[in-house]
Amino acid sequence: MICEKCHKERKRGDTYLFYYGNKGRSSTTYDINQMQKVTSTTYTIAGQSGAQICNLCVLRVQILYLMLTGILPLFAFFAAYTGYSQGFTANTVVCGGIGIILIIALPILTYKEKQMFGENVAISVHKKALKAQKFNAFLTTGAFKRMRKEY
């Protein structure tokens, strides 16, 4: 297959689908019983498109995401170290625990969401051409399914 992102011949990859259309007006209502503001936006879905993306291009996006979100555990460990240097407190244990949980959970969640990352790469490949056709909303299949459940 030829990857539509890097334009190279690759042995492994998938076809990732996404939806495109137009975002309509937003309306805000106030639910007095639940004491919350509810904003809803209408979308007009014009179609579905897809792109063949190699596993390497998807992996690059996943690694970038891990690098950016990997900063969070560093802040947690820094807070734990700061607390430890000033005396062992409950904050030290909590911040250290949060850092450990994030370090374990982030790679697992990133690996499980390969489909979402691939769909976002496919959107980035076709976004410019679709914007030229006056479309302004791009949804992954997961976002589209959640949107359909709400209506």
C-alpha positions as CSV (number, residue, x, y, z in Angstrom):
1,M,0.0,0.0,0.0
2,I,1.0,3.6,-0.6
3,C,0.6,5.8,2.5
4,E,-1.3,8.9,1.8
5,K,0.5,10.8,4.6
6,C,4.2,10.1,3.7
7,H,3.6,8.9,0.1
8,K,5.8,5.9,0.6
9,E,5.2,2.2,-0.2
10,R,4.7,0.4,3.1
11,K,3.8,-3.2,3.9
12,R,1.6,-2.5,6.9
13,G,-1.2,0.0,7.4
14,D,-4.9,0.5,7.4
15,T,-7.6,2.5,5.8
16,Y,-9.0,5.0,8.4
17,L,-12.4,6.5,7.8
18,F,-13.8,9.8,9.1
19,Y,-16.9,12.0,8.6
20,Y,-17.0,15.5,7.3
21,G,-19.7,18.2,7.0
22,N,-20.6,21.6,8.4
23,K,-20.9,22.8,11.9
24,G,-24.1,24.7,12.5
25,R,-25.2,27.2,15.1
26,S,-24.9,26.5,18.8
27,S,-27.8,27.0,21.2
28,T,-27.6,27.3,24.9
29,T,-30.3,26.3,27.3
30,Y,-30.4,26.3,31.1
31,D,-31.6,23.2,32.9
32,I,-32.9,24.6,36.2
33,N,-33.5,21.2,37.7
34,Q,-29.9,20.0,37.1
35,M,-28.5,23.5,37.7
36,Q,-26.4,23.5,34.5
37,K,-25.9,25.2,31.3
38,V,-26.4,22.9,28.2
39,T,-24.9,24.0,24.9
40,S,-25.8,22.0,21.8
41,T,-24.4,22.4,18.3
42,T,-26.0,21.1,15.1
43,Y,-23.9,19.3,12.5
44,T,-24.8,18.5,8.9
45,I,-22.8,15.5,7.9
46,A,-22.0,15.6,4.1
47,G,-20.2,12.4,3.8
48,Q,-17.5,10.0,4.8
49,S,-14.0,9.8,3.5
50,G,-10.9,7.8,4.3
51,A,-7.2,7.4,3.7
52,Q,-4.7,4.6,3.6
53,I,-2.2,5.4,6.4
54,C,0.9,3.3,7.2
55,N,1.5,2.1,10.8
56,L,4.7,4.3,11.0
57,C,2.7,7.5,10.4
58,V,0.2,6.5,13.1
59,L,3.0,5.6,15.5
60,R,4.7,9.0,15.0
61,V,1.5,10.7,16.1
62,Q,1.2,8.3,19.1
63,I,4.8,9.0,20.2
64,L,4.3,12.8,19.9
65,Y,1.1,12.4,22.1
66,L,3.0,10.3,24.6
67,M,5.8,12.9,24.7
68,L,3.5,15.8,25.3
69,T,1.3,14.0,27.9
70,G,4.4,12.5,29.5
71,I,5.1,15.9,31.0
72,L,2.3,15.4,33.4
73,P,4.0,12.5,35.3
74,L,7.1,14.6,35.5
75,F,5.2,17.4,37.3
76,A,3.7,14.9,39.7
77,F,7.1,13.4,40.5
78,F,8.6,16.9,40.9
79,A,5.8,17.7,43.4
80,A,6.4,14.5,45.2
81,Y,10.2,15.2,45.4
82,T,9.6,18.7,46.6
83,G,7.3,17.3,49.3
84,Y,9.8,14.6,50.2
85,S,12.6,17.2,50.6
86,Q,10.5,19.2,53.0
87,G,9.5,16.2,55.0
88,F,7.5,13.1,54.2
89,T,3.8,14.1,53.9
90,A,0.6,12.7,52.5
91,N,1.1,15.0,49.4
92,T,4.3,13.2,48.6
93,V,2.5,9.8,48.5
94,V,-0.4,11.2,46.5
95,C,1.8,13.0,43.9
96,G,4.1,10.0,43.6
97,G,1.1,7.7,43.1
98,I,-0.4,9.9,40.5
99,G,2.9,9.9,38.6
100,I,3.1,6.1,38.7
101,I,-0.5,5.7,37.5
102,L,0.1,8.1,34.6
103,I,3.3,6.4,33.5
104,I,1.5,3.0,33.5
105,A,-1.8,4.2,32.0
106,L,-0.6,6.6,29.2
107,P,1.1,4.0,27.0
108,I,-1.8,1.5,27.5
109,L,-4.4,4.1,26.5
110,T,-2.4,5.3,23.6
111,Y,-2.0,1.8,22.2
112,K,-5.7,1.0,22.6
113,E,-6.6,4.2,20.8
114,K,-4.7,3.5,17.6
115,Q,-7.9,3.7,15.6
116,M,-8.5,7.3,16.8
117,F,-4.9,8.4,16.1
118,G,-5.2,6.9,12.6
119,E,-8.4,8.7,11.9
120,N,-6.9,12.0,13.0
121,V,-4.0,11.4,10.6
122,A,-6.5,10.7,7.8
123,I,-8.4,13.9,8.6
124,S,-5.1,15.9,8.4
125,V,-4.4,14.4,5.0
126,H,-7.8,15.5,3.5
127,K,-8.6,18.5,5.6
128,K,-7.2,21.1,3.2
129,A,-9.1,19.8,0.2
130,L,-12.3,19.5,2.2
131,K,-12.0,23.0,3.6
132,A,-11.6,24.3,0.0
133,Q,-15.0,22.7,-0.6
134,K,-16.4,24.7,2.3
135,F,-16.6,21.9,4.9
136,N,-15.7,22.9,8.4
137,A,-16.4,19.9,10.7
138,F,-14.4,16.7,10.8
139,L,-15.3,13.9,13.1
140,T,-13.7,10.6,13.9
141,T,-15.9,7.5,13.9
142,G,-15.9,7.5,17.7
143,A,-17.0,11.2,17.9
144,F,-19.7,10.5,15.2
145,K,-21.1,7.6,17.2
146,R,-21.2,9.6,20.4
147,M,-22.9,12.4,18.6
148,R,-25.5,10.0,17.2
149,K,-26.3,8.7,20.7
150,E,-27.0,12.1,22.0
151,Y,-29.7,12.8,19.4
